[in-house]
Amino acid sequence: MDSNNKTIEYSTTISNIILTEFLDSDDKLIVEYLSEPEIHKNLDYLPQPYTLNDAHNFIQWCRDLKQQFQKNINFAIRDQNTGQLIGSCGFNEKDLKDNTNPTEVGIGYWIGKKHWGKGIGTAVVNALSKIGFNEYGYSKLYANVFEWNIGSQKILFKNEFVKEKILNNYVEKNGKLENVIKISKVKN
C-alpha cells in the first residue's frame, strides 16, 4: 500500500472492511474526516482546525503505542476492496498505561461521514469486542459517549453493550463540561 511503511502486521477482516495499521499516506483523509463538524462534535480532545501536522502526529502516536504495548491498540478502518481509509478505532491507552494487567478497557471509534449508515460502526465494535476479549484478554469493554450521540449509542447496543451510568460534567468540550453515558459489555 505505501512504500514508506513496513508491511502491515495486523489485519482482520469483518464485513467489507479491514482493520490495519495507519500508513503515512492516510494523512490527508484523516484531516478531511476529522475536519467534519459532525465528527468533531462527538470526539473529545480533538484540535480544531485539524491540520496535516496533527494527522502526522496521530499516525506516529499510533506507532509509538504499538511499540510501547507490543500490540496494536489503534487501527485504521479500511475498505476491504480499495484499501481506502474509512475511519479509526481502538482501545483507550490511558486504561492500559494506568494498569499493568488491565481488565476493563475503553474503546473508541470514528468513521468518515460519507461512510455512515452502512453498518461499518456496528462491524467495527464487533471486531473490537472480539480482539479485546479473545486476543487481548480484557474482561470488560466500555465506551463513554456524549449524551447527544444517539448513533454511537445504537451501534453499541446492537453489539450487546448496556448502559451503565451517566457521568455528569465528565468531559470538557468547547469550554463547557458535558455529560457522557458509560456503555459497557462484559466478556461472556
TIGUGU-598629 format. One line per 10 residues: number of its first residue (from 1); for each residue x, y, z of N, C-alpha, C, CB. Coordinates in nm, 4 decimals. Glycine has a CB too. Layout:
% residues N
NUM = X/Y/Z/X/Y/Z/X/Y/Z/X/Y/Z ~ ...
END
This chain:
% residues 188
1 = 0.0804/-0.1199/0.0000/0.0000/0.0000/0.0000/0.0843/0.1257/0.0000/-0.0913/0.0001/0.1179 ~ 0.1848/0.1303/0.0829/0.2616/0.2532/0.0998/0.4081/0.2146/0.1109/0.2143/0.3344/0.2255 ~ 0.4878/0.2558/0.0165/0.6270/0.2122/0.0128/0.7110/0.2695/0.1266/0.6884/0.2506/-0.1187 ~ 0.6629/0.3730/0.1936/0.7385/0.4339/0.3029/0.7158/0.3650/0.4364/0.7024/0.5791/0.3152 ~ 0.6330/0.2631/0.4392/0.5993/0.1972/0.5647/0.6338/0.0499/0.5593/0.4518/0.2151/0.5968 ~ 0.6497/-0.0082/0.6771/0.6697/-0.1515/0.6878/0.5414/-0.2221/0.6455/0.7108/-0.1918/0.8321 ~ 0.5526/-0.3496/0.6209/0.4357/-0.4298/0.5889/0.3377/-0.4228/0.7050/0.4753/-0.5765/0.5586 ~ 0.2114/-0.4188/0.6727/0.1096/-0.4189/0.7771/0.1140/-0.5547/0.8459/-0.0332/-0.3891/0.7188 ~ 0.1322/-0.5539/0.9767/0.1497/-0.6779/1.0506/0.0193/-0.7334/1.1059/0.2462/-0.6564/1.1625 ~ -0.0820/-0.6516/1.1145/-0.2067/-0.6985/1.1737/-0.3217/-0.6574/1.0848/-0.2256/-0.6430/1.3166
11 = -0.4027/-0.7520/1.0502/-0.5194/-0.7222/0.9683/-0.6288/-0.8207/1.0043/-0.4858/-0.7287/0.8165 ~ -0.7475/-0.7711/1.0259/-0.8618/-0.8575/1.0490/-0.9731/-0.8122/0.9563/-0.9073/-0.8544/1.1984 ~ -1.0423/-0.9062/0.8977/-1.1481/-0.8729/0.8028/-1.2835/-0.8967/0.8677/-1.1345/-0.9561/0.6730 ~ -1.3682/-0.7970/0.8619/-1.5054/-0.8079/0.9087/-1.5922/-0.7357/0.8088/-1.5230/-0.7497/1.0527 ~ -1.7058/-0.7920/0.7776/-1.7940/-0.7295/0.6792/-1.7132/-0.7001/0.5543/-1.8591/-0.5994/0.7354 ~ -1.7210/-0.5773/0.5077/-1.6456/-0.5363/0.3892/-1.5317/-0.4423/0.4274/-1.7384/-0.4686/0.2872 ~ -1.4830/-0.4555/0.5502/-1.3754/-0.3682/0.5978/-1.2610/-0.4511/0.6545/-1.4279/-0.2700/0.7043 ~ -1.1459/-0.3880/0.6655/-1.0317/-0.4486/0.7332/-0.9771/-0.3479/0.8337/-0.9210/-0.4923/0.6310 ~ -0.9181/-0.3991/0.9389/-0.8508/-0.3158/1.0384/-0.7014/-0.3358/1.0196/-0.8958/-0.3518/1.1855 ~ -0.6293/-0.2264/1.0033/-0.4858/-0.2331/0.9768/-0.4137/-0.1272/1.0590/-0.4564/-0.2144/0.8260
21 = -0.2841/-0.1203/1.0388/-0.2063/-0.0093/1.0921/-0.2288/0.1125/1.0025/-0.0540/-0.0457/1.1010 ~ -0.1954/0.2297/1.0544/-0.2035/0.3521/0.9743/-0.0817/0.3633/0.8841/-0.2150/0.4767/1.0650 ~ -0.1021/0.4226/0.7680/0.0044/0.4488/0.6720/0.0280/0.5987/0.6642/-0.0306/0.3911/0.5323 ~ 0.1489/0.6378/0.6265/0.1775/0.7805/0.6089/0.0804/0.8439/0.5100/0.3221/0.8009/0.5611 ~ 0.0412/0.7693/0.4086/-0.0477/0.8222/0.3046/-0.1914/0.8431/0.3527/-0.0482/0.7287/0.1860 ~ -0.2236/0.8037/0.4748/-0.3577/0.8257/0.5312/-0.3774/0.9690/0.5788/-0.3823/0.7301/0.6470 ~ -0.2709/1.0476/0.5838/-0.2757/1.1785/0.6487/-0.3844/1.2712/0.5943/-0.1431/1.2453/0.6345 ~ -0.3981/1.2815/0.4637/-0.4954/1.3761/0.4065/-0.6396/1.3356/0.4362/-0.4756/1.3869/0.2556 ~ -0.6691/1.2056/0.4304/-0.8049/1.1615/0.4629/-0.8349/1.1781/0.6115/-0.8244/1.0155/0.4219 ~ -0.7362/1.1576/0.6964/-0.7571/1.1814/0.8397/-0.7969/1.3270/0.8614/-0.6289/1.1470/0.9216
31 = -0.7255/1.4187/0.7978/-0.7587/1.5615/0.8103/-0.8988/1.5876/0.7568/-0.6554/1.6491/0.7348 ~ -0.9309/1.5320/0.6408/-1.0640/1.5529/0.5817/-1.1735/1.5058/0.6767/-1.0758/1.4789/0.4470 ~ -1.1593/1.3835/0.7272/-1.2630/1.3274/0.8140/-1.2730/1.4014/0.9472/-1.2356/1.1801/0.8392 ~ -1.1601/1.4295/1.0097/-1.1639/1.4924/1.1421/-1.1919/1.6417/1.1361/-1.0335/1.4691/1.2135 ~ -1.2011/1.6957/1.0164/-1.2439/1.8349/0.9990/-1.3948/1.8452/0.9812/-1.1732/1.8977/0.8790 ~ -1.4623/1.7315/0.9679/-1.6079/1.7319/0.9536/-1.6711/1.7702/1.0875/-1.6600/1.5927/0.9054 ~ -1.7572/1.8731/1.0893/-1.8168/1.9182/1.2159/-1.8890/1.8076/1.2925/-1.9133/2.0303/1.1889 ~ -1.9564/1.7167/1.2224/-2.0317/1.6104/1.2898/-1.9393/1.5128/1.3620/-2.1180/1.5347/1.1888 ~ -1.8205/1.4933/1.3087/-1.7246/1.4051/1.3757/-1.6593/1.4793/1.4916/-1.6169/1.3543/1.2762 ~ -1.6157/1.6010/1.4669/-1.5522/1.6807/1.5728/-1.6439/1.6935/1.6941/-1.5149/1.8204/1.5200
41 = -1.7715/1.7122/1.6696/-1.8696/1.7301/1.7775/-1.8711/1.6107/1.8732/-2.0096/1.7510/1.7186 ~ -1.8455/1.4908/1.8214/-1.8611/1.3693/1.9008/-1.7313/1.3117/1.9557/-1.9278/1.2664/1.8191 ~ -1.6205/1.3814/1.9345/-1.4921/1.3355/1.9871/-1.4386/1.4366/2.0876/-1.3902/1.3135/1.8725 ~ -1.3821/1.3863/2.1959/-1.3186/1.4776/2.2909/-1.1704/1.4909/2.2567/-1.3371/1.4276/2.4373 ~ -1.1082/1.5923/2.3077/-0.9642/1.6165/2.2936/-0.9176/1.6210/2.1483/-0.8876/1.5096/2.3669 ~ -0.9948/1.6834/2.0621/-0.9596/1.6912/1.9203/-0.9345/1.8364/1.8824/-1.0713/1.6302/1.8316 ~ -0.8142/1.8683/1.8323/-0.7883/2.0076/1.7927/-0.8768/2.0490/1.6755/-0.6402/2.0261/1.7556 ~ -0.9106/2.1760/1.6745/-0.9908/2.2288/1.5637/-0.9387/2.3674/1.5321/-1.1442/2.2323/1.5987 ~ -0.8918/2.3952/1.4125/-0.8981/2.3041/1.2976/-0.7969/2.1903/1.3116/-0.8729/2.3810/1.1669 ~ -0.8260/2.0790/1.2471/-0.7386/1.9622/1.2470/-0.6470/1.9736/1.1259/-0.8208/1.8280/1.2442
51 = -0.5159/1.9728/1.1493/-0.4192/2.0019/1.0435/-0.3439/1.8765/0.9983/-0.3201/2.1073/1.0914 ~ -0.2704/1.8914/0.8897/-0.1862/1.7830/0.8396/-0.0810/1.7447/0.9440/-0.1181/1.8241/0.7070 ~ -0.0278/1.8420/1.0147/0.0677/1.8132/1.1216/0.0023/1.7313/1.2329/0.1248/1.9437/1.1787 ~ -0.1248/1.7626/1.2652/-0.1978/1.6832/1.3646/-0.2102/1.5380/1.3184/-0.3382/1.7435/1.3900 ~ -0.2398/1.5184/1.1900/-0.2529/1.3829/1.1352/-0.1202/1.3080/1.1419/-0.3030/1.3884/0.9900 ~ -0.0108/1.3752/1.1075/0.1215/1.3111/1.1159/0.1523/1.2708/1.2601/0.2318/1.4060/1.0623 ~ 0.1215/1.3602/1.3535/0.1440/1.3296/1.4955/0.0588/1.2118/1.5409/0.1136/1.4523/1.5822 ~ -0.0664/1.2053/1.4936/-0.1563/1.0952/1.5287/-0.1011/0.9620/1.4771/-0.2975/1.1203/1.4714 ~ -0.0585/0.9594/1.3520/-0.0037/0.8363/1.2936/0.1192/0.7911/1.3718/0.0325/0.8576/1.1443 ~ 0.2075/0.8833/1.4056/0.3275/0.8479/1.4823/0.2906/0.8015/1.6229/0.4238/0.9678/1.4898
61 = 0.1921/0.8666/1.6839/0.1450/0.8277/1.8175/0.0950/0.6835/1.8157/0.0328/0.9229/1.8661 ~ 0.0196/0.6458/1.7117/-0.0293/0.5077/1.6994/0.0876/0.4101/1.6910/-0.1200/0.4927/1.5752 ~ 0.1896/0.4456/1.6157/0.3084/0.3598/1.6028/0.3834/0.3496/1.7357/0.4024/0.4143/1.4931 ~ 0.3953/0.4616/1.8049/0.4634/0.4614/1.9346/0.3897/0.3738/2.0356/0.4759/0.6044/1.9886 ~ 0.2559/0.3810/2.0350/0.1773/0.2991/2.1274/0.1923/0.1513/2.0956/0.0297/0.3391/2.1223 ~ 0.1954/0.1179/1.9668/0.2150/-0.0226/1.9294/0.3482/-0.0733/1.9831/0.2090/-0.0398/1.7757 ~ 0.4505/0.0061/1.9699/0.5824/-0.0331/2.0194/0.5812/-0.0441/2.1721/0.6896/0.0684/1.9736 ~ 0.5175/0.0511/2.2386/0.5130/0.0506/2.3849/0.4391/-0.0709/2.4393/0.4469/0.1777/2.4357 ~ 0.3238/-0.1043/2.3784/0.2405/-0.2130/2.4306/0.2634/-0.3459/2.3594/0.0952/-0.1753/2.4197 ~ 0.3483/-0.3460/2.2570/0.3793/-0.4673/2.1808/0.2561/-0.5290/2.1144/0.4440/-0.5695/2.2716
71 = 0.1604/-0.4443/2.0801/0.0413/-0.4868/2.0062/-0.0291/-0.3618/1.9570/-0.0543/-0.5747/2.0950 ~ -0.1087/-0.3782/1.8540/-0.1877/-0.2652/1.8048/-0.2975/-0.2330/1.9042/-0.2479/-0.2957/1.6656 ~ -0.3101/-0.1065/1.9374/-0.4263/-0.0656/2.0162/-0.5104/0.0360/1.9397/-0.3820/-0.0069/2.1511 ~ -0.4562/0.0889/1.8306/-0.5309/0.1779/1.7412/-0.5222/0.1225/1.6000/-0.4759/0.3245/1.7472 ~ -0.6359/0.1225/1.5318/-0.6436/0.0632/1.3992/-0.7007/0.1620/1.2984/-0.7282/-0.0635/1.4025 ~ -0.6524/0.1513/1.1767/-0.7156/0.2195/1.0643/-0.8273/0.1282/1.0150/-0.6118/0.2526/0.9491 ~ -0.9438/0.1854/0.9900/-1.0551/0.1107/0.9308/-1.0482/0.1370/0.7810/-1.1963/0.1535/0.9922 ~ -1.0438/0.0309/0.7008/-1.0298/0.0465/0.5560/-1.1365/-0.0314/0.4798/-0.8916/0.0012/0.5116 ~ -1.1666/0.0180/0.3613/-1.2490/-0.0563/0.2669/-1.1683/-0.1779/0.2214/-1.2923/0.0336/0.1445 ~ -1.2273/-0.2950/0.2337/-1.1564/-0.4186/0.2017/-1.1142/-0.4240/0.0549/-1.2438/-0.5387/0.2348
81 = -1.1950/-0.3703/-0.0341/-1.1665/-0.3796/-0.1774/-1.0650/-0.2764/-0.2243/-1.2939/-0.3637/-0.2559 ~ -1.0740/-0.1544/-0.1733/-0.9877/-0.0467/-0.2234/-0.8706/-0.0146/-0.1315/-1.0689/0.0775/-0.2443 ~ -0.8803/-0.0526/-0.0052/-0.7772/-0.0175/0.0920/-0.7878/0.1253/0.1420/-0.6423/-0.0387/0.0323 ~ -0.8889/0.1991/0.0939/-0.9044/0.3392/0.1333/-0.9433/0.3504/0.2803/-1.0095/0.4085/0.0455 ~ -0.8865/0.4491/0.3475/-0.9183/0.4762/0.4871/-1.0640/0.5194/0.5008/-0.8246/0.5843/0.5439 ~ -1.1331/0.4605/0.5989/-1.2726/0.4924/0.6289/-1.2830/0.5621/0.7642/-1.3591/0.3647/0.6276 ~ -1.1941/0.5240/0.8575/-1.2006/0.5790/0.9923/-1.0938/0.5189/1.0811/-1.3378/0.5555/1.0528 ~ -1.1189/0.5243/1.2109/-1.0226/0.4767/1.3098/-1.0969/0.4150/1.4275/-0.9307/0.5918/1.3576 ~ -1.0319/0.3194/1.4922/-1.0890/0.2597/1.6131/-0.9749/0.2095/1.7003/-1.1882/0.1436/1.5783 ~ -1.0065/0.1846/1.8264/-0.9022/0.1311/1.9117/-0.9400/0.1271/2.0578/-0.7789/0.2106/1.8954
91 = -0.8393/0.0955/2.1378/-0.8535/0.0813/2.2816/-0.7902/0.2013/2.3514/-0.7893/-0.0506/2.3303 ~ -0.8444/0.2385/2.4658/-0.8005/0.3565/2.5398/-0.6641/0.3320/2.6038/-0.9040/0.3943/2.6473 ~ -0.5645/0.4036/2.5534/-0.4280/0.3844/2.6033/-0.4138/0.4244/2.7491/-0.3302/0.4638/2.5194 ~ -0.4975/0.5150/2.7988/-0.4884/0.5554/2.9396/-0.5213/0.4379/3.0310/-0.5834/0.6738/2.9686 ~ -0.6194/0.3561/2.9918/-0.6527/0.2381/3.0713/-0.5370/0.1390/3.0720/-0.7795/0.1709/3.0174 ~ -0.4648/0.1312/2.9617/-0.3523/0.0381/2.9521/-0.2305/0.0898/3.0278/-0.3160/0.0136/2.8057 ~ -0.2069/0.2207/3.0234/-0.0913/0.2797/3.0917/-0.1069/0.2756/3.2434/-0.0709/0.4238/3.0459 ~ -0.2298/0.2906/3.2906/-0.2551/0.3004/3.4339/-0.2615/0.1648/3.5036/-0.3833/0.3742/3.4573 ~ -0.2504/0.0567/3.4277/-0.2706/-0.0746/3.4858/-0.1828/-0.1750/3.4121/-0.4199/-0.1161/3.4798 ~ -0.0998/-0.2481/3.4838/-0.0110/-0.3437/3.4174/-0.0864/-0.4636/3.3615/0.0954/-0.3912/3.5141
101 = -0.2005/-0.4956/3.4174/-0.2819/-0.6065/3.3678/-0.4277/-0.5615/3.3630/-0.2654/-0.7336/3.4579 ~ -0.4613/-0.4747/3.2669/-0.5961/-0.4180/3.2652/-0.7026/-0.5225/3.2329/-0.6034/-0.3050/3.1644 ~ -0.8144/-0.5103/3.3003/-0.9275/-0.5973/3.2693/-1.0424/-0.5169/3.2097/-0.9742/-0.6716/3.3951 ~ -1.0534/-0.3892/3.2452/-1.1581/-0.3012/3.1924/-1.0912/-0.1947/3.1061/-1.2422/-0.2356/3.3083 ~ -1.1261/-0.1936/2.9781/-1.0593/-0.1046/2.8836/-1.1633/-0.0345/2.7967/-0.9586/-0.1830/2.7957 ~ -1.1440/0.0953/2.7786/-1.2328/0.1732/2.6935/-1.2039/0.1507/2.5461/-1.2208/0.3203/2.7265 ~ -1.3078/0.1682/2.4649/-1.2924/0.1636/2.3200/-1.3404/0.2961/2.2621/-1.3712/0.0437/2.2584 ~ -1.2943/0.3252/2.1437/-1.3383/0.4448/2.0735/-1.3295/0.4218/1.9243/-1.2548/0.5670/2.1145 ~ -1.4029/0.5021/1.8489/-1.4037/0.4881/1.7039/-1.4614/0.6131/1.6411/-1.4837/0.3641/1.6609 ~ -1.4220/0.6390/1.5179/-1.4857/0.7409/1.4352/-1.4811/0.6922/1.2909/-1.4152/0.8808/1.4509
111 = -1.5812/0.7316/1.2171/-1.5953/0.6899/1.0775/-1.6265/0.8140/0.9955/-1.7072/0.5806/1.0602 ~ -1.5577/0.8286/0.8825/-1.5833/0.9418/0.7941/-1.7307/0.9502/0.7578/-1.4985/0.9310/0.6676 ~ -1.7852/1.0701/0.7592/-1.9291/1.0896/0.7428/-1.9840/1.0254/0.6158/-1.9607/1.2367/0.7422 ~ -1.9078/1.0286/0.5074/-1.9588/0.9717/0.3823/-1.9743/0.8198/0.3904/-1.8660/1.0077/0.2668 ~ -1.9249/0.7588/0.4978/-1.9364/0.6141/0.5165/-2.0413/0.5772/0.6219/-1.8014/0.5563/0.5562 ~ -2.1113/0.6765/0.6755/-2.2144/0.6499/0.7760/-2.3326/0.5765/0.7128/-2.2619/0.7817/0.8415 ~ -2.4056/0.5022/0.7967/-2.5283/0.4367/0.7527/-2.5062/0.3085/0.6741/-2.6071/0.5305/0.6702 ~ -2.3863/0.2529/0.6795/-2.3544/0.1316/0.6033/-2.3253/0.0118/0.6940/-2.2349/0.1573/0.5127 ~ -2.3474/0.0260/0.8241/-2.3211/-0.0830/0.9176/-2.1756/-0.0968/0.9584/-2.3664/-0.2104/0.8583 ~ -2.0927/-0.0025/0.9170/-1.9494/-0.0115/0.9467/-1.9231/0.0021/1.0967/-1.8721/0.0967/0.8697
121 = -1.9886/0.0965/1.1612/-1.9686/0.1150/1.3050/-2.0027/-0.0099/1.3839/-2.0520/0.2308/1.3548 ~ -2.1136/-0.0736/1.3487/-2.1542/-0.1964/1.4167/-2.0495/-0.3055/1.3974/-2.2909/-0.2440/1.3650 ~ -1.9989/-0.3188/1.2750/-1.8958/-0.4191/1.2461/-1.7665/-0.3885/1.3209/-1.8686/-0.4259/1.0953 ~ -1.7320/-0.2617/1.3307/-1.6084/-0.2222/1.3993/-1.6163/-0.2544/1.5482/-1.5811/-0.0721/1.3792 ~ -1.7271/-0.2214/1.6126/-1.7408/-0.2509/1.7560/-1.7406/-0.4017/1.7785/-1.8708/-0.1880/1.8132 ~ -1.8008/-0.4765/1.6870/-1.7973/-0.6223/1.6950/-1.6526/-0.6720/1.6890/-1.8809/-0.6851/1.5809 ~ -1.5745/-0.6168/1.5970/-1.4339/-0.6572/1.5838/-1.3531/-0.6189/1.7074/-1.3715/-0.5934/1.4591 ~ -1.3725/-0.4963/1.7581/-1.3007/-0.4548/1.8792/-1.3352/-0.5455/1.9968/-1.3335/-0.3087/1.9140 ~ -1.4615/-0.5878/2.0050/-1.5026/-0.6790/2.1121/-1.4288/-0.8118/2.1006/-1.6550/-0.7023/2.1082 ~ -1.4230/-0.8661/1.9801/-1.3530/-0.9940/1.9602/-1.2042/-0.9811/1.9907/-1.3724/-1.0439/1.8161
131 = -1.1423/-0.8749/1.9417/-0.9996/-0.8540/1.9674/-0.9755/-0.8348/2.1171/-0.9469/-0.7316/1.8880 ~ -1.0552/-0.7475/2.1798/-1.0366/-0.7178/2.3221/-1.0580/-0.8377/2.4118/-1.1295/-0.6086/2.3638 ~ -1.1655/-0.9116/2.3871/-1.1969/-1.0259/2.4728/-1.1124/-1.1490/2.4384/-1.3448/-1.0603/2.4614 ~ -1.1042/-1.1835/2.3111/-1.0435/-1.3103/2.2711/-0.8921/-1.3038/2.2512/-1.1071/-1.3576/2.1450 ~ -0.8419/-1.1925/2.1991/-0.6987/-1.1844/2.1710/-0.6205/-1.1154/2.2824/-0.6761/-1.1114/2.0410 ~ -0.6792/-1.0105/2.3428/-0.6059/-0.9336/2.4424/-0.6436/-0.9698/2.5855/-0.6290/-0.7873/2.4202 ~ -0.7488/-1.0486/2.6048/-0.7832/-1.0984/2.7367/-0.8514/-1.0007/2.8302/-0.6637/-1.1458/2.8005 ~ -0.9105/-0.8931/2.7774/-0.9836/-0.7997/2.8628/-1.1154/-0.8644/2.9050/-1.0091/-0.6640/2.7892 ~ -1.1632/-0.8329/3.0250/-1.2887/-0.8913/3.0720/-1.4068/-0.7958/3.0576/-1.2749/-0.9332/3.2165 ~ -1.3778/-0.6653/3.0376/-1.4867/-0.5685/3.0221/-1.4404/-0.4573/2.9286/-1.5310/-0.5101/3.1604
141 = -1.5279/-0.4204/2.8358/-1.5033/-0.3076/2.7461/-1.6093/-0.2024/2.7715/-1.5037/-0.3522/2.5966 ~ -1.5733/-0.0771/2.7540/-1.6712/0.0299/2.7714/-1.6430/0.1419/2.6721/-1.6688/0.0839/2.9165 ~ -1.7449/0.2225/2.6501/-1.7303/0.3446/2.5707/-1.8007/0.4562/2.6455/-1.7887/0.3275/2.4256 ~ -1.7387/0.5722/2.6513/-1.8022/0.6918/2.7060/-1.8524/0.7740/2.5882/-1.7027/0.7749/2.7963 ~ -1.9834/0.7896/2.5799/-2.0473/0.8506/2.4634/-2.1220/0.9762/2.5077/-2.1442/0.7500/2.3935 ~ -2.1017/1.0862/2.4348/-2.1797/1.2063/2.4656/-2.3287/1.1732/2.4598/-2.1453/1.3219/2.3670 ~ -2.4060/1.2344/2.5501/-2.5497/1.2059/2.5568/-2.6201/1.2280/2.4234/-2.6146/1.2924/2.6629 ~ -2.5759/1.3265/2.3473/-2.6434/1.3585/2.2213/-2.6057/1.2640/2.1068/-2.6114/1.5006/2.1814 ~ -2.5054/1.1793/2.1259/-2.4574/1.0930/2.0177/-2.5385/0.9630/2.0130/-2.3068/1.0619/2.0359 ~ -2.6611/0.9748/1.9660/-2.7542/0.8618/1.9604/-2.7034/0.7534/1.8655/-2.8936/0.9094/1.9163
151 = -2.6437/0.7933/1.7535/-2.5936/0.6956/1.6566/-2.4919/0.6005/1.7178/-2.5315/0.7668/1.5383 ~ -2.3984/0.6544/1.7934/-2.2967/0.5710/1.8568/-2.3586/0.4827/1.9652/-2.1854/0.6585/1.9167 ~ -2.4553/0.5362/2.0371/-2.5234/0.4546/2.1377/-2.5904/0.3344/2.0717/-2.6278/0.5389/2.2146 ~ -2.6569/0.3566/1.9584/-2.7244/0.2471/1.8873/-2.6250/0.1413/1.8414/-2.8018/0.3013/1.7666 ~ -2.5093/0.1851/1.7925/-2.4050/0.0914/1.7495/-2.3639/0.0016/1.8662/-2.2818/0.1679/1.6942 ~ -2.3417/0.0603/1.9819/-2.3002/-0.0169/2.0992/-2.4103/-0.1117/2.1447/-2.2613/0.0768/2.2136 ~ -2.5347/-0.0644/2.1480/-2.6455/-0.1500/2.1903/-2.6641/-0.2682/2.0950/-2.7749/-0.0686/2.1987 ~ -2.6423/-0.2473/1.9654/-2.6513/-0.3576/1.8683/-2.5461/-0.4643/1.8969/-2.6344/-0.3045/1.7245 ~ -2.4384/-0.4263/1.9609/-2.3310/-0.5189/1.9959/-2.3415/-0.5688/2.1395/-2.1969/-0.4524/1.9752 ~ -2.4603/-0.5570/2.1976/-2.4917/-0.6088/2.3310/-2.4178/-0.5379/2.4439/-2.4603/-0.7548/2.3365
161 = -2.3789/-0.4129/2.4201/-2.3314/-0.3280/2.5286/-2.4552/-0.2764/2.6014/-2.2408/-0.2090/2.4753 ~ -2.4412/-0.2456/2.7295/-2.5537/-0.1952/2.8080/-2.5154/-0.0631/2.8750/-2.5976/-0.2994/2.9143 ~ -2.6164/0.0196/2.8940/-2.5947/0.1475/2.9616/-2.5601/0.1207/3.1071/-2.7202/0.2395/2.9506 ~ -2.4465/0.1732/3.1494/-2.4005/0.1513/3.2859/-2.4362/0.2693/3.3754/-2.2498/0.1276/3.2881 ~ -2.4017/0.3906/3.3306/-2.4321/0.5084/3.4119/-2.4068/0.6348/3.3315/-2.3481/0.5092/3.5413 ~ -2.4606/0.7454/3.3831/-2.4333/0.8771/3.3262/-2.3244/0.9420/3.4108/-2.5631/0.9664/3.3213 ~ -2.2223/0.9919/3.3442/-2.1134/1.0620/3.4117/-2.1344/1.2111/3.3880/-1.9719/1.0145/3.3596 ~ -2.1838/1.2801/3.4893/-2.2176/1.4215/3.4767/-2.0929/1.5094/3.4739/-2.3084/1.4641/3.5912 ~ -2.0968/1.6108/3.3867/-1.9868/1.7077/3.3753/-1.8511/1.6382/3.3638/-1.9866/1.8021/3.4961 ~ -1.8429/1.5376/3.2798/-1.7267/1.4487/3.2742/-1.6185/1.4940/3.1766/-1.7713/1.3111/3.2370
171 = -1.6597/1.5529/3.0647/-1.5637/1.5904/2.9605/-1.5833/1.7364/2.9237/-1.5792/1.5004/2.8353 ~ -1.4719/1.8084/2.9131/-1.4818/1.9461/2.8658/-1.4822/1.9457/2.7136/-1.3649/2.0333/2.9209 ~ -1.5827/2.0094/2.6569/-1.5955/2.0201/2.5115/-1.6337/2.1632/2.4793/-1.7013/1.9188/2.4546 ~ -1.5511/2.2302/2.4012/-1.5758/2.3693/2.3620/-1.5980/2.4600/2.4830/-1.6965/2.3768/2.2695 ~ -1.5175/2.4400/2.5875/-1.5239/2.5251/2.7051/-1.6377/2.4953/2.8002/-1.5336/2.6641/2.6629 ~ -1.7098/2.3867/2.7777/-1.8238/2.3519/2.8620/-1.8106/2.2068/2.9072/-1.9578/2.3741/2.7864 ~ -1.8434/2.1801/3.0343/-1.8428/2.0427/3.0835/-1.9679/1.9711/3.0342/-1.8349/2.0392/3.2384 ~ -1.9482/1.8531/2.9765/-2.0577/1.7769/2.9163/-2.0736/1.6417/2.9847/-2.0336/1.7574/2.7658 ~ -2.1961/1.5912/2.9832/-2.2257/1.4581/3.0347/-2.1940/1.3535/2.9281/-2.3737/1.4479/3.0788 ~ -2.1490/1.2377/2.9738/-2.1334/1.1232/2.8851/-2.2047/1.0041/2.9476/-1.9827/1.0913/2.8593
181 = -2.2402/0.9101/2.8629/-2.3009/0.7858/2.9091/-2.1953/0.6767/2.8990/-2.4291/0.7495/2.8259 ~ -2.1722/0.6062/3.0085/-2.0811/0.4919/3.0062/-2.1625/0.3699/2.9663/-2.0104/0.4706/3.1454 ~ -2.1234/0.3101/2.8541/-2.1922/0.1937/2.7987/-2.0894/0.0813/2.7940/-2.2537/0.2235/2.6551 ~ -2.1223/-0.0351/2.8509/-2.0198/-0.1381/2.8659/-2.0700/-0.2772/2.8284/-1.9690/-0.1395/3.0079 ~ -1.9730/-0.3659/2.8140/-2.0011/-0.5068/2.7833/-1.8996/-0.5914/2.8584/-1.9950/-0.5351/2.6281 ~ -1.9495/-0.6962/2.9230/-1.8647/-0.7888/2.9967/-1.8472/-0.9148/2.9128/-1.9254/-0.8223/3.1367 ~ -1.7269/-0.9689/2.9145/-1.6985/-1.0914/2.8388/-1.7877/-1.2039/2.8884/-1.5492/-1.1314/2.8512 ~ -1.8430/-1.2798/2.7947/-1.9294/-1.3947/2.8308/-1.8482/-1.5071/2.8900/-2.0064/-1.4460/2.7085
END
